[in-house]
Amino acid sequence: MSAMTVTTASMTKDELKAELEKAFPDALPAKSAVGDYLTLRLPSADALLGVVGHLKNKLGFDYLDMVTATDWLGPVSLEGFI
């Protein structure tokens, strides 16, 4: 088995954001804030397992509260919606 470093001290949202940006440079801040949550855009759905694995195994998180996704196909015409 390999040794694993786990952060057990509580982190501020800014510290967590900095840690995730360092570990996952392709994760970008979301274009719109969602309440007071730390919200990131991942380059693909495949990146999610790496991020949640890092949160659990390296940072000591043990409870997943919310994961959401949005499909973006580009701008939409409002024609026909009225």
PyMOL Python script that loads the backbone (N, CA, C, O; Angstrom):
from pymol import cmd

cmd.read_pdbstr("""\
ATOM      1  N   MET A   1       0.835  -1.173   0.000  1.00  0.00           N
ATOM      2  CA  MET A   1       0.000   0.000   0.000  1.00  0.00           C
ATOM      3  C   MET A   1       0.885   1.242   0.000  1.00  0.00           C
ATOM      4  O   MET A   1       1.972   1.250   0.577  1.00  0.00           O
ATOM      5  N   SER A   2       0.401   2.279  -0.651  1.00  0.00           N
ATOM      6  CA  SER A   2       1.164   3.525  -0.676  1.00  0.00           C
ATOM      7  C   SER A   2       0.641   4.469   0.388  1.00  0.00           C
ATOM      8  O   SER A   2      -0.527   4.413   0.772  1.00  0.00           O
ATOM      9  N   ALA A   3       1.524   5.337   0.858  1.00  0.00           N
ATOM     10  CA  ALA A   3       1.124   6.332   1.853  1.00  0.00           C
ATOM     11  C   ALA A   3       0.258   7.385   1.188  1.00  0.00           C
ATOM     12  O   ALA A   3       0.419   7.686   0.005  1.00  0.00           O
ATOM     13  N   MET A   4      -0.653   7.936   1.958  1.00  0.00           N
ATOM     14  CA  MET A   4      -1.563   8.942   1.418  1.00  0.00           C
ATOM     15  C   MET A   4      -1.626  10.098   2.405  1.00  0.00           C
ATOM     16  O   MET A   4      -1.776   9.889   3.608  1.00  0.00           O
ATOM     17  N   THR A   5      -1.512  11.320   1.890  1.00  0.00           N
ATOM     18  CA  THR A   5      -1.647  12.501   2.726  1.00  0.00           C
ATOM     19  C   THR A   5      -3.089  12.952   2.686  1.00  0.00           C
ATOM     20  O   THR A   5      -3.650  13.169   1.612  1.00  0.00           O
ATOM     21  N   VAL A   6      -3.687  13.092   3.847  1.00  0.00           N
ATOM     22  CA  VAL A   6      -5.075  13.551   3.926  1.00  0.00           C
ATOM     23  C   VAL A   6      -5.107  14.817   4.763  1.00  0.00           C
ATOM     24  O   VAL A   6      -4.604  14.840   5.887  1.00  0.00           O
ATOM     25  N   THR A   7      -5.695  15.864   4.220  1.00  0.00           N
ATOM     26  CA  THR A   7      -5.872  17.106   4.955  1.00  0.00           C
ATOM     27  C   THR A   7      -7.097  16.968   5.836  1.00  0.00           C
ATOM     28  O   THR A   7      -8.194  16.695   5.350  1.00  0.00           O
ATOM     29  N   THR A   8      -6.909  17.157   7.138  1.00  0.00           N
ATOM     30  CA  THR A   8      -8.044  17.000   8.035  1.00  0.00           C
ATOM     31  C   THR A   8      -8.541  18.336   8.567  1.00  0.00           C
ATOM     32  O   THR A   8      -9.667  18.417   9.058  1.00  0.00           O
ATOM     33  N   ALA A   9      -7.737  19.375   8.484  1.00  0.00           N
ATOM     34  CA  ALA A   9      -8.173  20.689   8.957  1.00  0.00           C
ATOM     35  C   ALA A   9      -9.229  21.243   8.009  1.00  0.00           C
ATOM     36  O   ALA A   9      -9.201  20.976   6.808  1.00  0.00           O
ATOM     37  N   SER A  10     -10.152  22.010   8.554  1.00  0.00           N
ATOM     38  CA  SER A  10     -11.175  22.599   7.700  1.00  0.00           C
ATOM     39  C   SER A  10     -10.535  23.628   6.782  1.00  0.00           C
ATOM     40  O   SER A  10      -9.549  24.273   7.141  1.00  0.00           O
ATOM     41  N   MET A  11     -11.103  23.772   5.605  1.00  0.00           N
ATOM     42  CA  MET A  11     -10.583  24.693   4.608  1.00  0.00           C
ATOM     43  C   MET A  11     -11.645  25.737   4.306  1.00  0.00           C
ATOM     44  O   MET A  11     -12.843  25.458   4.350  1.00  0.00           O
ATOM     45  N   THR A  12     -11.192  26.929   4.003  1.00  0.00           N
ATOM     46  CA  THR A  12     -12.133  27.935   3.529  1.00  0.00           C
ATOM     47  C   THR A  12     -12.471  27.628   2.080  1.00  0.00           C
ATOM     48  O   THR A  12     -11.794  26.831   1.430  1.00  0.00           O
ATOM     49  N   LYS A  13     -13.512  28.257   1.583  1.00  0.00           N
ATOM     50  CA  LYS A  13     -13.889  28.063   0.182  1.00  0.00           C
ATOM     51  C   LYS A  13     -12.756  28.503  -0.744  1.00  0.00           C
ATOM     52  O   LYS A  13     -12.503  27.855  -1.760  1.00  0.00           O
ATOM     53  N   ASP A  14     -12.076  29.592  -0.406  1.00  0.00           N
ATOM     54  CA  ASP A  14     -10.972  30.077  -1.236  1.00  0.00           C
ATOM     55  C   ASP A  14      -9.787  29.111  -1.221  1.00  0.00           C
ATOM     56  O   ASP A  14      -9.137  28.912  -2.247  1.00  0.00           O
ATOM     57  N   GLU A  15      -9.505  28.515  -0.068  1.00  0.00           N
ATOM     58  CA  GLU A  15      -8.423  27.528   0.009  1.00  0.00           C
ATOM     59  C   GLU A  15      -8.761  26.280  -0.801  1.00  0.00           C
ATOM     60  O   GLU A  15      -7.906  25.733  -1.497  1.00  0.00           O
ATOM     61  N   LEU A  16     -10.006  25.836  -0.707  1.00  0.00           N
ATOM     62  CA  LEU A  16     -10.440  24.672  -1.471  1.00  0.00           C
ATOM     63  C   LEU A  16     -10.378  24.954  -2.963  1.00  0.00           C
ATOM     64  O   LEU A  16      -9.921  24.112  -3.737  1.00  0.00           O
ATOM     65  N   LYS A  17     -10.834  26.128  -3.373  1.00  0.00           N
ATOM     66  CA  LYS A  17     -10.785  26.513  -4.780  1.00  0.00           C
ATOM     67  C   LYS A  17      -9.346  26.510  -5.291  1.00  0.00           C
ATOM     68  O   LYS A  17      -9.072  25.994  -6.375  1.00  0.00           O
ATOM     69  N   ALA A  18      -8.426  27.085  -4.512  1.00  0.00           N
ATOM     70  CA  ALA A  18      -7.012  27.118  -4.905  1.00  0.00           C
ATOM     71  C   ALA A  18      -6.445  25.707  -5.017  1.00  0.00           C
ATOM     72  O   ALA A  18      -5.702  25.415  -5.954  1.00  0.00           O
ATOM     73  N   GLU A  19      -6.779  24.839  -4.088  1.00  0.00           N
ATOM     74  CA  GLU A  19      -6.303  23.448  -4.122  1.00  0.00           C
ATOM     75  C   GLU A  19      -6.813  22.718  -5.355  1.00  0.00           C
ATOM     76  O   GLU A  19      -6.052  22.016  -6.021  1.00  0.00           O
ATOM     77  N   LEU A  20      -8.099  22.878  -5.663  1.00  0.00           N
ATOM     78  CA  LEU A  20      -8.664  22.193  -6.833  1.00  0.00           C
ATOM     79  C   LEU A  20      -8.116  22.766  -8.138  1.00  0.00           C
ATOM     80  O   LEU A  20      -7.882  22.017  -9.087  1.00  0.00           O
ATOM     81  N   GLU A  21      -7.912  24.067  -8.198  1.00  0.00           N
ATOM     82  CA  GLU A  21      -7.332  24.674  -9.408  1.00  0.00           C
ATOM     83  C   GLU A  21      -5.901  24.199  -9.623  1.00  0.00           C
ATOM     84  O   GLU A  21      -5.467  24.020 -10.761  1.00  0.00           O
ATOM     85  N   LYS A  22      -5.163  23.992  -8.522  1.00  0.00           N
ATOM     86  CA  LYS A  22      -3.788  23.488  -8.630  1.00  0.00           C
ATOM     87  C   LYS A  22      -3.775  22.031  -9.101  1.00  0.00           C
ATOM     88  O   LYS A  22      -2.982  21.651  -9.963  1.00  0.00           O
ATOM     89  N   ALA A  23      -4.658  21.232  -8.527  1.00  0.00           N
ATOM     90  CA  ALA A  23      -4.700  19.807  -8.858  1.00  0.00           C
ATOM     91  C   ALA A  23      -5.356  19.539 -10.208  1.00  0.00           C
ATOM     92  O   ALA A  23      -5.021  18.564 -10.881  1.00  0.00           O
ATOM     93  N   PHE A  24      -6.291  20.405 -10.607  1.00  0.00           N
ATOM     94  CA  PHE A  24      -7.051  20.208 -11.849  1.00  0.00           C
ATOM     95  C   PHE A  24      -7.081  21.517 -12.637  1.00  0.00           C
ATOM     96  O   PHE A  24      -8.086  22.228 -12.616  1.00  0.00           O
ATOM     97  N   PRO A  25      -5.991  21.839 -13.330  1.00  0.00           N
ATOM     98  CA  PRO A  25      -5.919  23.122 -14.044  1.00  0.00           C
ATOM     99  C   PRO A  25      -6.964  23.278 -15.142  1.00  0.00           C
ATOM    100  O   PRO A  25      -7.236  24.401 -15.567  1.00  0.00           O
ATOM    101  N   ASP A  26      -7.555  22.185 -15.610  1.00  0.00           N
ATOM    102  CA  ASP A  26      -8.597  22.278 -16.641  1.00  0.00           C
ATOM    103  C   ASP A  26      -9.965  22.623 -16.052  1.00  0.00           C
ATOM    104  O   ASP A  26     -10.891  22.942 -16.797  1.00  0.00           O
ATOM    105  N   ALA A  27     -10.104  22.563 -14.729  1.00  0.00           N
ATOM    106  CA  ALA A  27     -11.365  22.936 -14.082  1.00  0.00           C
ATOM    107  C   ALA A  27     -11.421  24.458 -14.024  1.00  0.00           C
ATOM    108  O   ALA A  27     -10.513  25.099 -13.495  1.00  0.00           O
ATOM    109  N   LEU A  28     -12.472  25.023 -14.562  1.00  0.00           N
ATOM    110  CA  LEU A  28     -12.610  26.474 -14.649  1.00  0.00           C
ATOM    111  C   LEU A  28     -13.716  26.967 -13.725  1.00  0.00           C
ATOM    112  O   LEU A  28     -14.648  26.222 -13.421  1.00  0.00           O
ATOM    113  N   PRO A  29     -13.621  28.204 -13.281  1.00  0.00           N
ATOM    114  CA  PRO A  29     -14.741  28.754 -12.512  1.00  0.00           C
ATOM    115  C   PRO A  29     -15.997  28.767 -13.375  1.00  0.00           C
ATOM    116  O   PRO A  29     -15.924  29.006 -14.581  1.00  0.00           O
ATOM    117  N   ALA A  30     -17.132  28.515 -12.767  1.00  0.00           N
ATOM    118  CA  ALA A  30     -18.393  28.561 -13.503  1.00  0.00           C
ATOM    119  C   ALA A  30     -18.666  29.990 -13.938  1.00  0.00           C
ATOM    120  O   ALA A  30     -18.254  30.940 -13.272  1.00  0.00           O
ATOM    121  N   LYS A  31     -19.358  30.138 -15.055  1.00  0.00           N
ATOM    122  CA  LYS A  31     -19.680  31.476 -15.555  1.00  0.00           C
ATOM    123  C   LYS A  31     -20.678  32.184 -14.662  1.00  0.00           C
ATOM    124  O   LYS A  31     -20.684  33.414 -14.594  1.00  0.00           O
ATOM    125  N   SER A  32     -21.518  31.432 -13.980  1.00  0.00           N
ATOM    126  CA  SER A  32     -22.517  32.015 -13.078  1.00  0.00           C
ATOM    127  C   SER A  32     -22.355  31.389 -11.705  1.00  0.00           C
ATOM    128  O   SER A  32     -22.214  30.173 -11.574  1.00  0.00           O
ATOM    129  N   ALA A  33     -22.377  32.227 -10.693  1.00  0.00           N
ATOM    130  CA  ALA A  33     -22.299  31.726  -9.324  1.00  0.00           C
ATOM    131  C   ALA A  33     -23.610  31.039  -8.953  1.00  0.00           C
ATOM    132  O   ALA A  33     -24.678  31.420  -9.432  1.00  0.00           O
ATOM    133  N   VAL A  34     -23.518  30.033  -8.103  1.00  0.00           N
ATOM    134  CA  VAL A  34     -24.697  29.340  -7.594  1.00  0.00           C
ATOM    135  C   VAL A  34     -24.679  29.515  -6.082  1.00  0.00           C
ATOM    136  O   VAL A  34     -23.996  28.788  -5.362  1.00  0.00           O
ATOM    137  N   GLY A  35     -25.442  30.492  -5.622  1.00  0.00           N
ATOM    138  CA  GLY A  35     -25.456  30.786  -4.194  1.00  0.00           C
ATOM    139  C   GLY A  35     -24.047  31.045  -3.692  1.00  0.00           C
ATOM    140  O   GLY A  35     -23.276  31.766  -4.326  1.00  0.00           O
ATOM    141  N   ASP A  36     -23.719  30.464  -2.567  1.00  0.00           N
ATOM    142  CA  ASP A  36     -22.387  30.615  -1.987  1.00  0.00           C
ATOM    143  C   ASP A  36     -21.538  29.357  -2.199  1.00  0.00           C
ATOM    144  O   ASP A  36     -20.505  29.176  -1.555  1.00  0.00           O
ATOM    145  N   TYR A  37     -21.994  28.489  -3.116  1.00  0.00           N
ATOM    146  CA  TYR A  37     -21.265  27.247  -3.386  1.00  0.00           C
ATOM    147  C   TYR A  37     -20.027  27.501  -4.236  1.00  0.00           C
ATOM    148  O   TYR A  37     -20.004  28.408  -5.068  1.00  0.00           O
ATOM    149  N   LEU A  38     -18.999  26.686  -4.013  1.00  0.00           N
ATOM    150  CA  LEU A  38     -17.852  26.668  -4.917  1.00  0.00           C
ATOM    151  C   LEU A  38     -18.306  25.917  -6.158  1.00  0.00           C
ATOM    152  O   LEU A  38     -18.627  24.731  -6.079  1.00  0.00           O
ATOM    153  N   THR A  39     -18.338  26.585  -7.292  1.00  0.00           N
ATOM    154  CA  THR A  39     -18.886  26.005  -8.512  1.00  0.00           C
ATOM    155  C   THR A  39     -17.819  26.016  -9.597  1.00  0.00           C
ATOM    156  O   THR A  39     -17.283  27.071  -9.936  1.00  0.00           O
ATOM    157  N   LEU A  40     -17.512  24.848 -10.137  1.00  0.00           N
ATOM    158  CA  LEU A  40     -16.482  24.710 -11.167  1.00  0.00           C
ATOM    159  C   LEU A  40     -17.061  24.060 -12.408  1.00  0.00           C
ATOM    160  O   LEU A  40     -18.027  23.299 -12.342  1.00  0.00           O
ATOM    161  N   ARG A  41     -16.451  24.375 -13.542  1.00  0.00           N
ATOM    162  CA  ARG A  41     -16.781  23.708 -14.809  1.00  0.00           C
ATOM    163  C   ARG A  41     -15.658  22.727 -15.115  1.00  0.00           C
ATOM    164  O   ARG A  41     -14.488  23.108 -15.135  1.00  0.00           O
ATOM    165  N   LEU A  42     -16.002  21.491 -15.350  1.00  0.00           N
ATOM    166  CA  LEU A  42     -15.015  20.476 -15.711  1.00  0.00           C
ATOM    167  C   LEU A  42     -15.015  20.321 -17.228  1.00  0.00           C
ATOM    168  O   LEU A  42     -16.039  20.538 -17.875  1.00  0.00           O
ATOM    169  N   PRO A  43     -13.870  19.949 -17.797  1.00  0.00           N
ATOM    170  CA  PRO A  43     -13.792  19.832 -19.255  1.00  0.00           C
ATOM    171  C   PRO A  43     -14.644  18.703 -19.820  1.00  0.00           C
ATOM    172  O   PRO A  43     -15.049  18.754 -20.982  1.00  0.00           O
ATOM    173  N   SER A  44     -14.920  17.679 -19.005  1.00  0.00           N
ATOM    174  CA  SER A  44     -15.745  16.561 -19.463  1.00  0.00           C
ATOM    175  C   SER A  44     -16.279  15.814 -18.252  1.00  0.00           C
ATOM    176  O   SER A  44     -15.791  15.990 -17.135  1.00  0.00           O
ATOM    177  N   ALA A  45     -17.276  14.986 -18.479  1.00  0.00           N
ATOM    178  CA  ALA A  45     -17.843  14.176 -17.397  1.00  0.00           C
ATOM    179  C   ALA A  45     -16.798  13.205 -16.848  1.00  0.00           C
ATOM    180  O   ALA A  45     -16.843  12.839 -15.673  1.00  0.00           O
ATOM    181  N   ASP A  46     -15.859  12.790 -17.697  1.00  0.00           N
ATOM    182  CA  ASP A  46     -14.814  11.856 -17.261  1.00  0.00           C
ATOM    183  C   ASP A  46     -13.939  12.446 -16.157  1.00  0.00           C
ATOM    184  O   ASP A  46     -13.353  11.698 -15.374  1.00  0.00           O
ATOM    185  N   ALA A  47     -13.841  13.769 -16.083  1.00  0.00           N
ATOM    186  CA  ALA A  47     -12.999  14.424 -15.084  1.00  0.00           C
ATOM    187  C   ALA A  47     -13.617  14.371 -13.685  1.00  0.00           C
ATOM    188  O   ALA A  47     -12.911  14.564 -12.695  1.00  0.00           O
ATOM    189  N   LEU A  48     -14.912  14.113 -13.592  1.00  0.00           N
ATOM    190  CA  LEU A  48     -15.603  14.147 -12.302  1.00  0.00           C
ATOM    191  C   LEU A  48     -15.032  13.133 -11.311  1.00  0.00           C
ATOM    192  O   LEU A  48     -14.834  13.464 -10.142  1.00  0.00           O
ATOM    193  N   LEU A  49     -14.770  11.918 -11.753  1.00  0.00           N
ATOM    194  CA  LEU A  49     -14.255  10.899 -10.831  1.00  0.00           C
ATOM    195  C   LEU A  49     -12.914  11.290 -10.240  1.00  0.00           C
ATOM    196  O   LEU A  49     -12.656  11.036  -9.064  1.00  0.00           O
ATOM    197  N   GLY A  50     -12.057  11.906 -11.045  1.00  0.00           N
ATOM    198  CA  GLY A  50     -10.770  12.362 -10.530  1.00  0.00           C
ATOM    199  C   GLY A  50     -10.922  13.439  -9.469  1.00  0.00           C
ATOM    200  O   GLY A  50     -10.215  13.431  -8.462  1.00  0.00           O
ATOM    201  N   VAL A  51     -11.846  14.366  -9.695  1.00  0.00           N
ATOM    202  CA  VAL A  51     -12.062  15.453  -8.742  1.00  0.00           C
ATOM    203  C   VAL A  51     -12.644  14.915  -7.434  1.00  0.00           C
ATOM    204  O   VAL A  51     -12.131  15.234  -6.362  1.00  0.00           O
ATOM    205  N   VAL A  52     -13.700  14.108  -7.499  1.00  0.00           N
ATOM    206  CA  VAL A  52     -14.287  13.599  -6.254  1.00  0.00           C
ATOM    207  C   VAL A  52     -13.338  12.627  -5.552  1.00  0.00           C
ATOM    208  O   VAL A  52     -13.335  12.552  -4.323  1.00  0.00           O
ATOM    209  N   GLY A  53     -12.536  11.885  -6.312  1.00  0.00           N
ATOM    210  CA  GLY A  53     -11.519  11.035  -5.698  1.00  0.00           C
ATOM    211  C   GLY A  53     -10.485  11.852  -4.947  1.00  0.00           C
ATOM    212  O   GLY A  53     -10.065  11.473  -3.854  1.00  0.00           O
ATOM    213  N   HIS A  54     -10.074  12.964  -5.523  1.00  0.00           N
ATOM    214  CA  HIS A  54      -9.118  13.868  -4.871  1.00  0.00           C
ATOM    215  C   HIS A  54      -9.731  14.452  -3.595  1.00  0.00           C
ATOM    216  O   HIS A  54      -9.071  14.523  -2.559  1.00  0.00           O
ATOM    217  N   LEU A  55     -10.999  14.869  -3.678  1.00  0.00           N
ATOM    218  CA  LEU A  55     -11.662  15.429  -2.511  1.00  0.00           C
ATOM    219  C   LEU A  55     -11.722  14.408  -1.368  1.00  0.00           C
ATOM    220  O   LEU A  55     -11.525  14.757  -0.204  1.00  0.00           O
ATOM    221  N   LYS A  56     -11.991  13.161  -1.709  1.00  0.00           N
ATOM    222  CA  LYS A  56     -12.100  12.124  -0.678  1.00  0.00           C
ATOM    223  C   LYS A  56     -10.734  11.652  -0.188  1.00  0.00           C
ATOM    224  O   LYS A  56     -10.473  11.637   1.015  1.00  0.00           O
ATOM    225  N   ASN A  57      -9.867  11.267  -1.119  1.00  0.00           N
ATOM    226  CA  ASN A  57      -8.621  10.604  -0.748  1.00  0.00           C
ATOM    227  C   ASN A  57      -7.508  11.547  -0.319  1.00  0.00           C
ATOM    228  O   ASN A  57      -6.681  11.176   0.515  1.00  0.00           O
ATOM    229  N   LYS A  58      -7.465  12.746  -0.862  1.00  0.00           N
ATOM    230  CA  LYS A  58      -6.383  13.679  -0.528  1.00  0.00           C
ATOM    231  C   LYS A  58      -6.813  14.747   0.465  1.00  0.00           C
ATOM    232  O   LYS A  58      -5.996  15.223   1.253  1.00  0.00           O
ATOM    233  N   LEU A  59      -8.090  15.131   0.438  1.00  0.00           N
ATOM    234  CA  LEU A  59      -8.538  16.238   1.286  1.00  0.00           C
ATOM    235  C   LEU A  59      -9.440  15.798   2.434  1.00  0.00           C
ATOM    236  O   LEU A  59      -9.820  16.616   3.272  1.00  0.00           O
ATOM    237  N   GLY A  60      -9.786  14.512   2.478  1.00  0.00           N
ATOM    238  CA  GLY A  60     -10.520  13.982   3.614  1.00  0.00           C
ATOM    239  C   GLY A  60     -12.028  14.209   3.618  1.00  0.00           C
ATOM    240  O   GLY A  60     -12.681  13.990   4.639  1.00  0.00           O
ATOM    241  N   PHE A  61     -12.589  14.644   2.493  1.00  0.00           N
ATOM    242  CA  PHE A  61     -14.045  14.801   2.433  1.00  0.00           C
ATOM    243  C   PHE A  61     -14.686  13.417   2.448  1.00  0.00           C
ATOM    244  O   PHE A  61     -14.187  12.493   1.806  1.00  0.00           O
ATOM    245  N   ASP A  62     -15.794  13.273   3.182  1.00  0.00           N
ATOM    246  CA  ASP A  62     -16.439  11.964   3.251  1.00  0.00           C
ATOM    247  C   ASP A  62     -17.951  12.020   3.026  1.00  0.00           C
ATOM    248  O   ASP A  62     -18.659  11.053   3.309  1.00  0.00           O
ATOM    249  N   TYR A  63     -18.444  13.152   2.518  1.00  0.00           N
ATOM    250  CA  TYR A  63     -19.881  13.272   2.275  1.00  0.00           C
ATOM    251  C   TYR A  63     -20.104  14.081   1.006  1.00  0.00           C
ATOM    252  O   TYR A  63     -19.707  15.244   0.933  1.00  0.00           O
ATOM    253  N   LEU A  64     -20.729  13.481   0.016  1.00  0.00           N
ATOM    254  CA  LEU A  64     -21.034  14.165  -1.235  1.00  0.00           C
ATOM    255  C   LEU A  64     -22.426  14.758  -1.130  1.00  0.00           C
ATOM    256  O   LEU A  64     -23.405  14.038  -0.936  1.00  0.00           O
ATOM    257  N   ASP A  65     -22.510  16.065  -1.258  1.00  0.00           N
ATOM    258  CA  ASP A  65     -23.786  16.750  -1.080  1.00  0.00           C
ATOM    259  C   ASP A  65     -24.509  16.990  -2.396  1.00  0.00           C
ATOM    260  O   ASP A  65     -25.715  16.756  -2.485  1.00  0.00           O
ATOM    261  N   MET A  66     -23.793  17.456  -3.427  1.00  0.00           N
ATOM    262  CA  MET A  66     -24.486  17.808  -4.663  1.00  0.00           C
ATOM    263  C   MET A  66     -23.538  17.721  -5.857  1.00  0.00           C
ATOM    264  O   MET A  66     -22.408  18.205  -5.812  1.00  0.00           O
ATOM    265  N   VAL A  67     -24.024  17.097  -6.915  1.00  0.00           N
ATOM    266  CA  VAL A  67     -23.353  17.096  -8.211  1.00  0.00           C
ATOM    267  C   VAL A  67     -24.435  17.393  -9.230  1.00  0.00           C
ATOM    268  O   VAL A  67     -25.505  16.786  -9.199  1.00  0.00           O
ATOM    269  N   THR A  68     -24.168  18.303 -10.115  1.00  0.00           N
ATOM    270  CA  THR A  68     -25.147  18.623 -11.136  1.00  0.00           C
ATOM    271  C   THR A  68     -24.433  18.797 -12.466  1.00  0.00           C
ATOM    272  O   THR A  68     -23.218  18.986 -12.504  1.00  0.00           O
ATOM    273  N   ALA A  69     -25.176  18.735 -13.538  1.00  0.00           N
ATOM    274  CA  ALA A  69     -24.583  18.867 -14.869  1.00  0.00           C
ATOM    275  C   ALA A  69     -25.549  19.599 -15.776  1.00  0.00           C
ATOM    276  O   ALA A  69     -26.763  19.572 -15.574  1.00  0.00           O
ATOM    277  N   THR A  70     -24.993  20.246 -16.765  1.00  0.00           N
ATOM    278  CA  THR A  70     -25.797  20.937 -17.761  1.00  0.00           C
ATOM    279  C   THR A  70     -25.229  20.619 -19.132  1.00  0.00           C
ATOM    280  O   THR A  70     -24.024  20.742 -19.354  1.00  0.00           O
ATOM    281  N   ASP A  71     -26.079  20.217 -20.036  1.00  0.00           N
ATOM    282  CA  ASP A  71     -25.653  20.037 -21.429  1.00  0.00           C
ATOM    283  C   ASP A  71     -25.768  21.383 -22.117  1.00  0.00           C
ATOM    284  O   ASP A  71     -26.798  22.048 -22.005  1.00  0.00           O
ATOM    285  N   TRP A  72     -24.747  21.787 -22.812  1.00  0.00           N
ATOM    286  CA  TRP A  72     -24.743  23.068 -23.501  1.00  0.00           C
ATOM    287  C   TRP A  72     -24.558  22.809 -24.980  1.00  0.00           C
ATOM    288  O   TRP A  72     -23.491  22.374 -25.412  1.00  0.00           O
ATOM    289  N   LEU A  73     -25.576  23.071 -25.742  1.00  0.00           N
ATOM    290  CA  LEU A  73     -25.511  22.863 -27.190  1.00  0.00           C
ATOM    291  C   LEU A  73     -25.366  24.185 -27.934  1.00  0.00           C
ATOM    292  O   LEU A  73     -25.425  24.216 -29.163  1.00  0.00           O
ATOM    293  N   GLY A  74     -25.179  25.264 -27.203  1.00  0.00           N
ATOM    294  CA  GLY A  74     -25.033  26.575 -27.827  1.00  0.00           C
ATOM    295  C   GLY A  74     -26.296  27.404 -27.649  1.00  0.00           C
ATOM    296  O   GLY A  74     -27.262  26.940 -27.042  1.00  0.00           O
ATOM    297  N   PRO A  75     -26.298  28.627 -28.172  1.00  0.00           N
ATOM    298  CA  PRO A  75     -27.469  29.498 -28.021  1.00  0.00           C
ATOM    299  C   PRO A  75     -28.712  28.863 -28.645  1.00  0.00           C
ATOM    300  O   PRO A  75     -28.634  28.128 -29.629  1.00  0.00           O
ATOM    301  N   VAL A  76     -29.841  29.167 -28.049  1.00  0.00           N
ATOM    302  CA  VAL A  76     -31.108  28.609 -28.495  1.00  0.00           C
ATOM    303  C   VAL A  76     -31.982  29.722 -29.035  1.00  0.00           C
ATOM    304  O   VAL A  76     -31.977  30.836 -28.510  1.00  0.00           O
ATOM    305  N   SER A  77     -32.720  29.427 -30.065  1.00  0.00           N
ATOM    306  CA  SER A  77     -33.681  30.376 -30.597  1.00  0.00           C
ATOM    307  C   SER A  77     -34.948  30.319 -29.754  1.00  0.00           C
ATOM    308  O   SER A  77     -35.456  29.236 -29.463  1.00  0.00           O
ATOM    309  N   LEU A  78     -35.457  31.484 -29.363  1.00  0.00           N
ATOM    310  CA  LEU A  78     -36.691  31.525 -28.585  1.00  0.00           C
ATOM    311  C   LEU A  78     -37.928  31.442 -29.472  1.00  0.00           C
ATOM    312  O   LEU A  78     -39.051  31.420 -28.967  1.00  0.00           O
ATOM    313  N   GLU A  79     -37.739  31.395 -30.757  1.00  0.00           N
ATOM    314  CA  GLU A  79     -38.856  31.298 -31.700  1.00  0.00           C
ATOM    315  C   GLU A  79     -39.648  30.029 -31.393  1.00  0.00           C
ATOM    316  O   GLU A  79     -39.084  28.940 -31.285  1.00  0.00           O
ATOM    317  N   GLY A  80     -40.956  30.187 -31.253  1.00  0.00           N
ATOM    318  CA  GLY A  80     -41.814  29.047 -30.988  1.00  0.00           C
ATOM    319  C   GLY A  80     -42.058  28.796 -29.511  1.00  0.00           C
ATOM    320  O   GLY A  80     -42.883  27.951 -29.163  1.00  0.00           O
ATOM    321  N   PHE A  81     -41.353  29.517 -28.623  1.00  0.00           N
ATOM    322  CA  PHE A  81     -41.546  29.328 -27.185  1.00  0.00           C
ATOM    323  C   PHE A  81     -42.562  30.284 -26.600  1.00  0.00           C
ATOM    324  O   PHE A  81     -42.874  30.190 -25.413  1.00  0.00           O
ATOM    325  N   ILE A  82     -43.095  31.215 -27.407  1.00  0.00           N
ATOM    326  CA  ILE A  82     -44.027  32.220 -26.873  1.00  0.00           C
ATOM    327  C   ILE A  82     -45.439  31.810 -27.188  1.00  0.00           C
ATOM    328  O   ILE A  82     -46.381  32.516 -26.829  1.00  0.00           O
TER     329      ILE A  82
END
""", "prot")
cmd.dss("prot")
cmd.show_as("cartoon", "prot")
cmd.util.cbc("prot")
cmd.orient("prot")
